[in-house]
């Protein structure tokens, strides 16, 4: 029997609302039992022992029965047990049926990617304040807005419209609302925005800094939308937001860009001075039509070279995989050369080194194997950590973030697809819910993230789209500022490296 895979949610049982919280006893019990039963259900075919009369109604013979919390609905206790056990049994039976659809082996790669990308996009539509467009930093209750998550979300909304998941007018209005909020309502200094702001008021929270990189990621998202909705109010607002950012001010008299500024203490003591996700920041700063930093700033940051096994590359200090991907979400580096460096090929080497590092350490940590890899900054058993591989610091504790391997899709499609499907099939009962994969997990410590993080959701949506169509690259590379940057700082080669 084949099932249509439209949603992992079970109708009428309100699991969509309760799934993110693992604290409720029934959900904990359901999830534990679900994990056990899903692995043996194909052999035992447990669904055949659940009589149809227990979960069909006369009016809706094809739908699961909605069970009332009132015991009066079951006066004769037809399940032969108390109501709580009966409810649990029906939920479990339906979860088994749904699991067979969710983990169907005959789903094509394209259909799998479409489902994964669509589910992940839903984070940006549902975890947003529709009145102002602000998007939560995480799915944790009470989470503030992350301006970087908004940058990823803006692009994701355009992708969703292009794919037909949302109406074009709805997409345009949400983007326009967001840009108006940033232009008119958010606190700003020299055009930069605070890292975290209140979801309703837009005011600074958590004593956060004016963030140069997070402002850059928001601006990149806004400029993409300007290209996508060319000649509209969105295009106008995106350009106005970009033009008022004073990148030279954030350099604080140096030839490199400071990481941030606080009104209480001034500029932070940290600068973007070595290879990392910084390329998108420098590209926007050098290409600015109003407040550019000098071209010489491009050569001012370090490009350390190191090796792991057979892979020699320009590496980031932490070795976190996201640092090799964020700039690539917007910029198509395949034909761009930074003297002898092609950052596309460099990221392929980093991805291969990261995967090999996991394989070489699989005897130490049970999470790792040939199809379960991806060390990057993420949630972990001891909080948010800058996990990574060598070359680089290479700190790790057995925690894998699915988004790392999935976001490798444009570079290393075969192994990224294998990793995504393997984690989906093996751990989907614990990891895959209404917004796709939760942030991370650690088998060695039997730890599973409860939350989604906006920026990690965003890189999944953008990089899957680049792997499928190149859409983000196609629009963003049309922007005049990006052209100014690469014509000043880079050279081009006539052919693109092969996508693996």
Secondary structure as GFF3:
##gff-version 3
##sequence-region A 1 500
A	DSSP	alpha_helix	15	18	.	.	.	ID=ss1
A	DSSP	alpha_helix	25	44	.	.	.	ID=ss2
A	DSSP	three_ten_helix	46	49	.	.	.	ID=ss3
A	DSSP	three_ten_helix	52	54	.	.	.	ID=ss4
A	DSSP	three_ten_helix	71	74	.	.	.	ID=ss5
A	DSSP	alpha_helix	83	102	.	.	.	ID=ss6
A	DSSP	alpha_helix	109	126	.	.	.	ID=ss7
A	DSSP	beta_strand	145	146	.	.	.	ID=ss8
A	DSSP	alpha_helix	147	162	.	.	.	ID=ss9
A	DSSP	alpha_helix	168	184	.	.	.	ID=ss10
A	DSSP	beta_strand	188	189	.	.	.	ID=ss11
A	DSSP	beta_strand	192	193	.	.	.	ID=ss12
A	DSSP	beta_strand	196	197	.	.	.	ID=ss13
A	DSSP	beta_strand	210	211	.	.	.	ID=ss14
A	DSSP	alpha_helix	212	228	.	.	.	ID=ss15
A	DSSP	alpha_helix	233	243	.	.	.	ID=ss16
A	DSSP	alpha_helix	247	250	.	.	.	ID=ss17
A	DSSP	beta_strand	257	258	.	.	.	ID=ss18
A	DSSP	beta_strand	260	262	.	.	.	ID=ss19
A	DSSP	beta_strand	266	267	.	.	.	ID=ss20
A	DSSP	beta_strand	271	272	.	.	.	ID=ss21
A	DSSP	alpha_helix	279	287	.	.	.	ID=ss22
A	DSSP	three_ten_helix	295	299	.	.	.	ID=ss23
A	DSSP	beta_strand	305	308	.	.	.	ID=ss24
A	DSSP	beta_strand	311	314	.	.	.	ID=ss25
A	DSSP	three_ten_helix	321	324	.	.	.	ID=ss26
A	DSSP	alpha_helix	326	330	.	.	.	ID=ss27
A	DSSP	beta_strand	336	337	.	.	.	ID=ss28
A	DSSP	alpha_helix	343	360	.	.	.	ID=ss29
A	DSSP	beta_strand	377	380	.	.	.	ID=ss30
A	DSSP	beta_strand	383	386	.	.	.	ID=ss31
A	DSSP	alpha_helix	402	406	.	.	.	ID=ss32
A	DSSP	alpha_helix	413	431	.	.	.	ID=ss33
A	DSSP	beta_strand	432	433	.	.	.	ID=ss34
A	DSSP	beta_strand	436	437	.	.	.	ID=ss35
A	DSSP	beta_strand	441	442	.	.	.	ID=ss36
A	DSSP	beta_strand	447	448	.	.	.	ID=ss37
A	DSSP	alpha_helix	454	468	.	.	.	ID=ss38
A	DSSP	alpha_helix	471	476	.	.	.	ID=ss39
A	DSSP	alpha_helix	480	489	.	.	.	ID=ss40
A	DSSP	beta_strand	491	492	.	.	.	ID=ss41
###
